[in-house]
Amino acid sequence: PGSAQLPSVGSSGHVLGRCKPCAFFHTVGCGNGALCQFCHLCEAGEKQRRRKERLEIRRTARRVRQSLPVGQIKVSARPTA
């Protein structure tokens, strides 16, 4: 951590898209620096973009569920990781 390729501990999953953007890095600056558990490689606004995407997925799923007749909804168990 602390290099251009890995500016923070939380940046390690960035290449795979498995990171969580740091909310402070692009605004007021992150006080945790290289020890930050969040990604410093994500672009400004990435946190908000991902939030909007999740909300849209939920809205779409709700619309689909509401359009199905009662009894056709099948709930599958989530795979455990």
N, C-alpha and C positions, 0 to 999 in steps of 0.2 A: 504493500500500500504506500501511496505517496508518489508514485511515478505517473507519467503521462498515460500509460496503458491501464494502470490501476490506481486512480487517484484516491479511492476510499475502499474500505473493506467491503462495503455494500455494492461496489461496482463489479465485483467478481462475476455475477450472473448476467451482466449486460449483454454480452455477445449472444447468449442464448435467449434473451428476452425474459429472464427470470429475476430481474432486479426490481427494486422499488425505488422510484425517484426521490431524491432529497428535496423536500419542500422549501428549504432555505438557501440552497447552494446558489441559485440564480437570482435571488431577491436580496435578502439582507446578508447573505454569506453564512456558511455553515461553521459553527463554532467547534464542531467535533473533528474537523479536518480529515486526515487519513484514517482515523479510527471510526468515522461515521459508518453506521450500519446501513445507510441508504446510498443509492447510486449518484455519483457526481458526473457520470458520462451522459446521462439522459439530457435531451434538449430542454430549454425553458418551456414550460407549458405541458410537458409530458404527463405530469401527475393529473392535471385537469382533463387532458385528452383521454387518458385511460379511464378516469371516473365517468366521463360522458359515455364512453363505449360500454362500460359495464351497465350503466343505467339503461341505455338503449336495448341491450340484450335482454335485460329484465322486462322492459316494457313489451318487447316483441314476444317473449315467452308468455307473458300474461295475456296478450291479445290472442295468441294461438290457443291457449288453454280455454279462454272464454268463448272462442268460436267453435270448440268441439262439443258435441252432444254429451250430456251427463253419462257416465259409464264408459266412455272411450278413453279417458285419461289413464295412462299407465305410468305409475311412478316406479322408476328403477332405482335400485340401491346404488349409491355412489361407490366407485371403487376405492379401496383403501390403499394408501401409498405407504 
